[in-house]
Amino acid sequence: MAHLDKALGRILSGRSDTNIPFDDLRNVLARMGFTERIRGDHHLFSMPGVREILNIQPRSDGKAKAYQVKQVRDVLNDYGLTQFP
């Protein structure tokens, strides 16, 4: 659990968008309560009460794409999802 707390902090800080492991981003969203659907390499996350659907894909090196980390951060901040439930 401490690993995901640290990953959430890194996502919300915005200082290391290019170095967030894709699996950490997925696990943070799942722990926040988002539902994941997978279509090919597209991972679609939705949550009741959140209008946006987050569409993320891994880079070839297993990291998350920086612009998608920013999109996730913006949604988390917009909806006040800055701590795990």
N, C-alpha and C positions, 0 to 999 in steps of 0.2 A: 504494500500500500504506500509506503514512503516513496517508492520509486515513482508512482503515479502522481503523488503530491509534488514531487520535484519536477516532473514533466509538465504538469499544469502550470507551475510557476514559470518555467522556461517559455511555455507557449504564451502566457499572459504578459511576460516581460517584453517580448518583441526583440530581444537582443540576439537570439540565435535561431532565427527562422530557417536558415539553410541547414542547420544541424539537428533538427528534430527527427528522430526515427519514426518512420511511418507507423509502425506497430504501437508506439507510444501515443501518437495522435489518435489512432483508432481506439485504443484502450481508454484514453481520457474521455472521448466522446461517449463510449459505451457506459462508462461509470457515471457520467453526468445524466444518463437516462435516455440517450438517443438510441433509436432503432436503426440497425444497419441492414441494407440490402446490397447485394453484390451483383454486378453485371459486368462480366469480363474483369478488367482491372479497375473498374470504377466502383468505388464504395460510396453509397448514398446513405446519408444519415438524416433522419427526420425525428421530430419530437413534438408531441402535442403542445400547443401554445407557442411554437416557434414557426414563423411563416417560411423562413428560408429552409431550403434543402441543401445540405452540404455535400458536395460531390468532390471526393478526393481520390487521387491516384498516387501510387508510389513512383519515385524515380528509380532508375535502374540500379542505383547503389543502396536501395532500401530506405532512403530518407524521404521525408515528406517534401512536397514542392513548397517553396517559400511563400509564394502568393496564396497558396491554399491554407497554409498555417495562419497567414494574416486574415484571411476570410473567416477561419474558425475563431480566431481571437476576437474579431469584430462582433461576431454573433454572440459569443460567450459574454462579452462586455455589454452589448446592447440589451441582453436579457438578464443581466445580473447573475450569470452562472460562473462565478469566480471562486466558488468553493464546492467541494463534493457534497452531495446530499447525505 
